[in-house]
């Protein structure tokens, strides 16, 4: 099941004084493209909210536009994962980037001309969500296929460090540009970023990735991915947890955060600073994880989910900009410890040829409630009050995180020494395979953790 480290796709022999052995051509291209898209996207998220405000929309309209983005993301994720395991993943990624580029360009034109209406925004953000539904499983599968060997955890940490570093710049720049030149030009920047990133991803080399045996069709692939998913208690339990956590974070960041910033903190710029602080926290967390390899990854990662509730609590008070920024920074550090651990677990436990399918079920479960929570954010504010809704979100995040610690695999799974291609499970003692799905034994000899992006 293993291949030499220098035979993996996109890898080059290590030379003293040059980039690390694990940072091959594909890895560099994937990282560079992700930096470009994150610079644009994190500014565009702020711009979209303020475009709704400028068109006369309220919290309910912000929630509807956010829902329009998340709904197709949820609906098409499973299909996107199956497609990405059947055809070259880089083609799926480039096609998704093209769709995102076109939809954001049209959105920008409508905003700049003052013609944007809520229904148009919903359609265009829906197209963007559709692109992401196909892009996310393909991108995760491509990255996990690119990295091999004992340095996988460090490679994922450096990748996420670059990704979140771009998030800092994108959020800070986006908030400032929305305040000074308006949201339309920020959307233009996002469209250009998708075009550049698609060009970079078109040069990915997939010649070294093993050919996948033809399956029994799209639905057979989906059934196979489902069996892989439900056979791992650590996987489905944490995905169920994050269905709630991500849904609530989506409502907080897409609706409540901008509303509190507008009404209590002075506008888009303070919210951009807070998002940038979150990005800074993720970079700090990635630096930490580049050196720290906790043995019980899932347990440590899950403990680090508790601080994710801090921003909701800070907005509920609400704290001033300094307090909110501190809460966002701590949350960023914590989620990055969790995120690197999760990617390392997926790399360790899931066969390479099934990475995108399993990732699709992960993404689907984790984002399933986003359309509902973002659409209900406005009505919840009206029914219970903004502060009460935010306190409720913080309490619910804490509760589901505590519950997932009851799963034995989450507490006991451990890191295994390994080499070779991702997903190739090395031999383990027969006693370690009793009672659970392959590669996720309920003994102290296996491990896992969770990825979530900002």
GUVO-185921 format. One record per residue (C-alpha): residue number from 1; x, y, z. Coordinates in steps of 0.05 Angstrom, whole numbers. Layout:
<pts>
+-----+--------+--------+--------+
!   i !      u !      v !      w !
+-----+--------+--------+--------+
! NUM !      X !      Y !      Z !
...
+-----+--------+--------+--------+
</pts>
This chain:
<pts>
+-----+--------+--------+--------+
!   i !      u !      v !      w !
+-----+--------+--------+--------+
!   1 !      0 !      0 !      0 !
!   2 !     59 !     47 !      6 !
!   3 !    101 !     82 !    -46 !
!   4 !    168 !    117 !    -38 !
!   5 !    163 !    189 !    -16 !
!   6 !    196 !    214 !    -79 !
!   7 !    148 !    177 !   -124 !
!   8 !     86 !    214 !   -100 !
!   9 !     50 !    265 !   -145 !
!  10 !     79 !    334 !   -147 !
!  11 !    140 !    315 !   -105 !
!  12 !    213 !    331 !   -119 !
!  13 !    276 !    304 !    -87 !
!  14 !    301 !    345 !    -29 !
!  15 !    362 !    388 !    -40 !
!  16 !    399 !    423 !     16 !
!  17 !    382 !    497 !     19 !
!  18 !    318 !    489 !    -21 !
!  19 !    246 !    479 !      0 !
!  20 !    230 !    420 !     46 !
!  21 !    224 !    350 !     17 !
!  22 !    148 !    349 !     29 !
!  23 !    136 !    415 !     -8 !
!  24 !    132 !    389 !    -79 !
!  25 !    107 !    424 !   -141 !
!  26 !     33 !    408 !   -130 !
!  27 !     37 !    428 !    -57 !
!  28 !     67 !    496 !    -76 !
!  29 !     15 !    508 !   -130 !
!  30 !    -43 !    488 !    -84 !
!  31 !    -17 !    533 !    -29 !
!  32 !     -6 !    593 !    -75 !
!  33 !    -75 !    586 !   -106 !
!  34 !   -108 !    581 !    -37 !
!  35 !    -72 !    644 !    -14 !
!  36 !    -98 !    682 !    -75 !
!  37 !   -170 !    659 !    -66 !
!  38 !   -171 !    672 !      8 !
!  39 !   -147 !    743 !     -2 !
!  40 !   -207 !    756 !    -46 !
!  41 !   -260 !    713 !    -12 !
!  42 !   -252 !    739 !     58 !
!  43 !   -260 !    810 !     34 !
!  44 !   -319 !    790 !     -9 !
!  45 !   -356 !    760 !     50 !
!  46 !   -356 !    828 !     84 !
!  47 !   -372 !    863 !     18 !
!  48 !   -434 !    819 !      7 !
!  49 !   -463 !    837 !     74 !
!  50 !   -453 !    911 !     63 !
!  51 !   -481 !    906 !     -7 !
!  52 !   -545 !    880 !     24 !
!  53 !   -545 !    937 !     74 !
!  54 !   -534 !    989 !     18 !
!  55 !   -592 !    960 !    -21 !
!  56 !   -637 !    973 !     39 !
!  57 !   -636 !    903 !     67 !
!  58 !   -641 !    884 !    140 !
!  59 !   -618 !    824 !    182 !
!  60 !   -670 !    779 !    150 !
!  61 !   -644 !    796 !     80 !
!  62 !   -572 !    783 !    101 !
!  63 !   -594 !    715 !    126 !
!  64 !   -631 !    700 !     61 !
!  65 !   -570 !    717 !     18 !
!  66 !   -526 !    675 !     63 !
!  67 !   -576 !    618 !     59 !
!  68 !   -575 !    623 !    -17 !
!  69 !   -501 !    610 !    -16 !
!  70 !   -503 !    552 !     34 !
!  71 !   -563 !    515 !      6 !
!  72 !   -532 !    492 !    -61 !
!  73 !   -467 !    479 !    -23 !
!  74 !   -504 !    428 !     19 !
!  75 !   -546 !    400 !    -39 !
!  76 !   -488 !    387 !    -86 !
!  77 !   -431 !    368 !    -39 !
!  78 !   -442 !    292 !    -44 !
!  79 !   -446 !    294 !   -119 !
!  80 !   -384 !    338 !   -120 !
!  81 !   -345 !    288 !    -78 !
!  82 !   -365 !    229 !   -122 !
!  83 !   -347 !    268 !   -185 !
!  84 !   -279 !    287 !   -156 !
!  85 !   -263 !    213 !   -144 !
!  86 !   -282 !    195 !   -216 !
!  87 !   -246 !    248 !   -258 !
!  88 !   -181 !    287 !   -246 !
!  89 !   -192 !    330 !   -186 !
!  90 !   -155 !    390 !   -214 !
!  91 !   -205 !    396 !   -271 !
!  92 !   -263 !    399 !   -221 !
!  93 !   -226 !    453 !   -182 !
!  94 !   -212 !    496 !   -244 !
!  95 !   -284 !    490 !   -268 !
!  96 !   -309 !    511 !   -200 !
!  97 !   -262 !    571 !   -199 !
!  98 !   -288 !    593 !   -267 !
!  99 !   -360 !    590 !   -243 !
! 100 !   -342 !    630 !   -180 !
! 101 !   -304 !    681 !   -221 !
! 102 !   -363 !    694 !   -268 !
! 103 !   -415 !    697 !   -213 !
! 104 !   -374 !    746 !   -171 !
! 105 !   -359 !    789 !   -232 !
! 106 !   -433 !    796 !   -249 !
! 107 !   -448 !    810 !   -175 !
! 108 !   -395 !    865 !   -176 !
! 109 !   -424 !    898 !   -237 !
! 110 !   -494 !    900 !   -207 !
! 111 !   -468 !    930 !   -142 !
! 112 !   -425 !    982 !   -177 !
! 113 !   -482 !   1004 !   -221 !
! 114 !   -530 !   1007 !   -162 !
! 115 !   -577 !    956 !   -194 !
! 116 !   -567 !    898 !   -145 !
! 117 !   -631 !    870 !   -116 !
! 118 !   -638 !    817 !    -62 !
! 119 !   -663 !    763 !   -110 !
! 120 !   -605 !    776 !   -156 !
! 121 !   -556 !    771 !    -99 !
! 122 !   -587 !    705 !    -78 !
! 123 !   -580 !    675 !   -147 !
! 124 !   -507 !    697 !   -155 !
! 125 !   -486 !    675 !    -86 !
! 126 !   -523 !    610 !   -100 !
! 127 !   -479 !    599 !   -161 !
! 128 !   -418 !    613 !   -119 !
! 129 !   -442 !    561 !    -68 !
! 130 !   -452 !    511 !   -124 !
! 131 !   -380 !    521 !   -146 !
! 132 !   -356 !    511 !    -75 !
! 133 !   -396 !    446 !    -69 !
! 134 !   -355 !    415 !   -125 !
! 135 !   -290 !    450 !   -106 !
! 136 !   -285 !    432 !    -32 !
! 137 !   -282 !    355 !    -37 !
! 138 !   -237 !    358 !    -98 !
! 139 !   -189 !    407 !    -64 !
! 140 !   -185 !    368 !      1 !
! 141 !   -174 !    302 !    -36 !
! 142 !   -120 !    335 !    -79 !
! 143 !    -83 !    363 !    -20 !
! 144 !    -86 !    298 !     20 !
! 145 !    -61 !    260 !    -42 !
! 146 !     -3 !    307 !    -50 !
! 147 !     29 !    300 !     19 !
! 148 !     62 !    236 !     43 !
! 149 !    106 !    211 !     99 !
! 150 !    120 !    230 !    170 !
! 151 !    119 !    305 !    156 !
! 152 !     46 !    305 !    135 !
! 153 !     24 !    342 !    198 !
! 154 !     76 !    396 !    188 !
! 155 !     57 !    403 !    114 !
! 156 !    -17 !    412 !    132 !
! 157 !      2 !    463 !    186 !
! 158 !     44 !    504 !    138 !
! 159 !    -11 !    501 !     85 !
! 160 !    -63 !    525 !    134 !
! 161 !    -15 !    578 !    160 !
! 162 !    -10 !    607 !     90 !
! 163 !    -85 !    601 !     80 !
! 164 !   -103 !    637 !    144 !
! 165 !    -49 !    688 !    134 !
! 166 !    -84 !    707 !     70 !
! 167 !   -150 !    708 !    109 !
! 168 !   -120 !    761 !    155 !
! 169 !   -101 !    805 !     96 !
! 170 !   -166 !    792 !     60 !
! 171 !   -211 !    809 !    119 !
! 172 !   -172 !    870 !    139 !
! 173 !   -165 !    896 !     68 !
! 174 !   -237 !    879 !     52 !
! 175 !   -264 !    916 !    113 !
! 176 !   -222 !    977 !     97 !
! 177 !   -241 !    977 !     23 !
! 178 !   -315 !    969 !     37 !
! 179 !   -310 !   1030 !     82 !
! 180 !   -271 !   1073 !     32 !
! 181 !   -291 !   1051 !    -38 !
! 182 !   -353 !   1009 !    -28 !
! 183 !   -368 !    934 !    -33 !
! 184 !   -370 !    931 !   -109 !
! 185 !   -295 !    938 !   -119 !
! 186 !   -282 !    885 !    -66 !
! 187 !   -325 !    837 !   -107 !
! 188 !   -284 !    855 !   -169 !
! 189 !   -221 !    836 !   -131 !
! 190 !   -252 !    769 !   -112 !
! 191 !   -271 !    754 !   -184 !
! 192 !   -199 !    768 !   -207 !
! 193 !   -172 !    725 !   -150 !
! 194 !   -214 !    665 !   -173 !
! 195 !   -188 !    674 !   -244 !
! 196 !   -115 !    675 !   -221 !
! 197 !   -125 !    615 !   -175 !
! 198 !   -159 !    575 !   -230 !
! 199 !    -99 !    588 !   -275 !
! 200 !    -51 !    563 !   -222 !
! 201 !    -92 !    500 !   -209 !
! 202 !    -93 !    484 !   -283 !
! 203 !    -19 !    469 !   -278 !
! 204 !    -26 !    415 !   -224 !
! 205 !      8 !    350 !   -244 !
! 206 !    -36 !    289 !   -233 !
! 207 !      7 !    240 !   -273 !
! 208 !     35 !    208 !   -209 !
! 209 !    -33 !    195 !   -177 !
! 210 !    -52 !    122 !   -185 !
! 211 !   -109 !    107 !   -234 !
! 212 !   -174 !     93 !   -199 !
! 213 !   -211 !     30 !   -217 !
! 214 !   -277 !     43 !   -251 !
! 215 !   -335 !     37 !   -203 !
! 216 !   -407 !     19 !   -212 !
! 217 !   -432 !     89 !   -225 !
! 218 !   -443 !    153 !   -187 !
! 219 !   -494 !    124 !   -138 !
! 220 !   -450 !     64 !   -125 !
! 221 !   -393 !    111 !   -108 !
! 222 !   -439 !    150 !    -61 !
! 223 !   -459 !     85 !    -26 !
! 224 !   -386 !     65 !    -19 !
! 225 !   -369 !    132 !     11 !
! 226 !   -428 !    126 !     59 !
! 227 !   -402 !     58 !     84 !
! 228 !   -333 !     88 !     95 !
! 229 !   -365 !    146 !    133 !
! 230 !   -412 !    108 !    180 !
! 231 !   -360 !     55 !    195 !
! 232 !   -318 !    105 !    233 !
! 233 !   -350 !    129 !    298 !
! 234 !   -298 !    184 !    307 !
! 235 !   -317 !    212 !    238 !
! 236 !   -392 !    212 !    240 !
! 237 !   -397 !    235 !    313 !
! 238 !   -352 !    296 !    302 !
! 239 !   -386 !    313 !    236 !
! 240 !   -453 !    311 !    274 !
! 241 !   -423 !    357 !    326 !
! 242 !   -398 !    405 !    273 !
! 243 !   -465 !    405 !    238 !
! 244 !   -489 !    445 !    298 !
! 245 !   -425 !    484 !    311 !
! 246 !   -415 !    506 !    238 !
! 247 !   -488 !    523 !    231 !
! 248 !   -486 !    568 !    291 !
! 249 !   -419 !    599 !    271 !
! 250 !   -449 !    614 !    202 !
! 251 !   -507 !    651 !    233 !
! 252 !   -460 !    690 !    280 !
! 253 !   -410 !    710 !    227 !
! 254 !   -457 !    722 !    169 !
! 255 !   -514 !    757 !    206 !
! 256 !   -503 !    774 !    280 !
! 257 !   -430 !    796 !    276 !
! 258 !   -441 !    848 !    221 !
! 259 !   -504 !    873 !    255 !
! 260 !   -469 !    883 !    322 !
! 261 !   -411 !    917 !    285 !
! 262 !   -458 !    964 !    250 !
! 263 !   -500 !    981 !    311 !
! 264 !   -449 !    978 !    367 !
! 265 !   -378 !    981 !    340 !
! 266 !   -379 !   1033 !    285 !
! 267 !   -387 !    995 !    219 !
! 268 !   -350 !    948 !    172 !
! 269 !   -279 !    965 !    191 !
! 270 !   -282 !    940 !    264 !
! 271 !   -314 !    875 !    240 !
! 272 !   -258 !    868 !    189 !
! 273 !   -207 !    877 !    245 !
! 274 !   -242 !    824 !    287 !
! 275 !   -241 !    775 !    228 !
! 276 !   -168 !    791 !    217 !
! 277 !   -154 !    775 !    290 !
! 278 !   -187 !    708 !    280 !
! 279 !   -141 !    697 !    220 !
! 280 !    -81 !    717 !    262 !
! 281 !   -102 !    666 !    314 !
! 282 !   -105 !    611 !    261 !
! 283 !    -35 !    629 !    238 !
! 284 !    -10 !    625 !    310 !
! 285 !    -45 !    558 !    317 !
! 286 !    -14 !    533 !    253 !
! 287 !     56 !    554 !    277 !
! 288 !     42 !    515 !    341 !
! 289 !     19 !    453 !    303 !
! 290 !     79 !    454 !    256 !
! 291 !    120 !    434 !    318 !
! 292 !     70 !    400 !    364 !
! 293 !     44 !    330 !    348 !
! 294 !     -5 !    311 !    403 !
! 295 !    -10 !    235 !    410 !
! 296 !    -86 !    235 !    422 !
! 297 !   -103 !    282 !    365 !
! 298 !   -179 !    276 !    367 !
! 299 !   -183 !    287 !    442 !
! 300 !   -137 !    348 !    441 !
! 301 !   -172 !    375 !    379 !
! 302 !   -242 !    367 !    409 !
! 303 !   -221 !    402 !    473 !
! 304 !   -200 !    461 !    429 !
! 305 !   -271 !    467 !    401 !
! 306 !   -296 !    496 !    467 !
! 307 !   -264 !    565 !    456 !
! 308 !   -300 !    571 !    390 !
! 309 !   -360 !    595 !    430 !
! 310 !   -322 !    656 !    455 !
! 311 !   -338 !    703 !    397 !
! 312 !   -413 !    689 !    405 !
! 313 !   -408 !    706 !    479 !
! 314 !   -367 !    769 !    464 !
! 315 !   -419 !    793 !    414 !
! 316 !   -475 !    778 !    463 !
! 317 !   -447 !    825 !    517 !
! 318 !   -426 !    860 !    471 !
! 319 !   -352 !    872 !    485 !
! 320 !   -315 !    930 !    454 !
! 321 !   -270 !    921 !    394 !
! 322 !   -210 !    901 !    437 !
! 323 !   -249 !    848 !    474 !
! 324 !   -281 !    820 !    411 !
! 325 !   -213 !    819 !    377 !
! 326 !   -183 !    779 !    435 !
! 327 !   -240 !    729 !    433 !
! 328 !   -233 !    720 !    358 !
! 329 !   -158 !    710 !    365 !
! 330 !   -165 !    655 !    418 !
! 331 !   -219 !    622 !    377 !
! 332 !   -173 !    622 !    316 !
! 333 !   -116 !    589 !    354 !
! 334 !   -162 !    535 !    381 !
! 335 !   -195 !    518 !    315 !
! 336 !   -128 !    511 !    281 !
! 337 !   -104 !    460 !    330 !
! 338 !   -168 !    423 !    316 !
! 339 !   -162 !    433 !    240 !
! 340 !    -91 !    408 !    231 !
! 341 !   -107 !    347 !    274 !
! 342 !   -168 !    331 !    232 !
! 343 !   -130 !    335 !    166 !
! 344 !    -76 !    290 !    194 !
! 345 !   -128 !    240 !    215 !
! 346 !   -162 !    239 !    147 !
! 347 !    -94 !    230 !    116 !
! 348 !    -79 !    172 !    163 !
! 349 !   -145 !    135 !    162 !
! 350 !   -179 !    144 !     94 !
! 351 !   -157 !    107 !     30 !
! 352 !   -131 !    155 !    -23 !
! 353 !   -181 !    133 !    -76 !
! 354 !   -239 !    150 !    -29 !
! 355 !   -215 !    215 !      0 !
! 356 !   -261 !    261 !    -38 !
! 357 !   -323 !    218 !    -26 !
! 358 !   -310 !    214 !     48 !
! 359 !   -292 !    288 !     50 !
! 360 !   -358 !    303 !     15 !
! 361 !   -398 !    268 !     71 !
! 362 !   -356 !    306 !    121 !
! 363 !   -370 !    373 !     87 !
! 364 !   -443 !    355 !     76 !
! 365 !   -456 !    337 !    148 !
! 366 !   -417 !    396 !    175 !
! 367 !   -453 !    447 !    131 !
! 368 !   -522 !    415 !    130 !
! 369 !   -553 !    464 !    179 !
! 370 !   -522 !    527 !    150 !
! 371 !   -581 !    546 !    104 !
! 372 !   -629 !    537 !    162 !
! 373 !   -589 !    574 !    216 !
! 374 !   -572 !    633 !    172 !
! 375 !   -644 !    640 !    148 !
! 376 !   -670 !    636 !    219 !
! 377 !   -619 !    685 !    248 !
! 378 !   -663 !    746 !    233 !
! 379 !   -727 !    715 !    260 !
! 380 !   -690 !    690 !    322 !
! 381 !   -666 !    761 !    336 !
! 382 !   -737 !    786 !    331 !
! 383 !   -766 !    731 !    374 !
! 384 !   -714 !    727 !    430 !
! 385 !   -670 !    788 !    423 !
! 386 !   -600 !    791 !    393 !
! 387 !   -563 !    781 !    459 !
! 388 !   -605 !    721 !    480 !
! 389 !   -597 !    688 !    412 !
! 390 !   -521 !    696 !    416 !
! 391 !   -518 !    668 !    487 !
! 392 !   -560 !    609 !    464 !
! 393 !   -512 !    596 !    406 !
! 394 !   -452 !    596 !    453 !
! 395 !   -486 !    548 !    502 !
! 396 !   -507 !    500 !    447 !
! 397 !   -436 !    497 !    418 !
! 398 !   -409 !    481 !    486 !
! 399 !   -461 !    426 !    498 !
! 400 !   -450 !    387 !    433 !
! 401 !   -375 !    391 !    442 !
! 402 !   -381 !    361 !    511 !
! 403 !   -425 !    305 !    485 !
! 404 !   -376 !    283 !    430 !
! 405 !   -324 !    270 !    484 !
! 406 !   -367 !    211 !    505 !
! 407 !   -347 !    173 !    442 !
! 408 !   -289 !    125 !    459 !
! 409 !   -253 !    133 !    392 !
! 410 !   -252 !    208 !    401 !
! 411 !   -218 !    201 !    468 !
! 412 !   -171 !    144 !    452 !
! 413 !   -150 !    147 !    379 !
! 414 !    -75 !    158 !    374 !
! 415 !    -24 !    177 !    322 !
! 416 !     10 !    120 !    284 !
! 417 !     79 !    122 !    253 !
! 418 !     69 !    115 !    178 !
! 419 !    100 !    126 !    111 !
! 420 !     78 !    121 !     39 !
! 421 !     17 !    147 !      3 !
! 422 !    -41 !    178 !     40 !
! 423 !    -97 !    132 !     61 !
! 424 !    -54 !     70 !     59 !
! 425 !    -66 !     39 !    127 !
! 426 !     -3 !      5 !    153 !
! 427 !     -8 !    -63 !    187 !
! 428 !    -33 !    -60 !    259 !
! 429 !    -42 !   -114 !    311 !
! 430 !   -105 !   -156 !    300 !
! 431 !   -130 !   -137 !    369 !
! 432 !   -130 !    -64 !    348 !
! 433 !   -182 !    -78 !    294 !
! 434 !   -236 !   -107 !    338 !
! 435 !   -304 !    -75 !    344 !
! 436 !   -299 !    -16 !    295 !
! 437 !   -289 !      1 !    223 !
! 438 !   -221 !    -10 !    191 !
! 439 !   -170 !     39 !    213 !
! 440 !   -212 !     67 !    270 !
! 441 !   -203 !     16 !    324 !
! 442 !   -227 !     32 !    393 !
! 443 !   -159 !     19 !    423 !
! 444 !   -106 !     68 !    445 !
! 445 !    -64 !     50 !    383 !
! 446 !   -104 !     93 !    334 !
! 447 !   -118 !    167 !    328 !
! 448 !   -157 !    222 !    293 !
! 449 !   -177 !    295 !    296 !
! 450 !   -218 !    347 !    259 !
! 451 !   -210 !    400 !    206 !
! 452 !   -252 !    462 !    201 !
! 453 !   -236 !    524 !    162 !
! 454 !   -252 !    590 !    174 !
+-----+--------+--------+--------+
</pts>
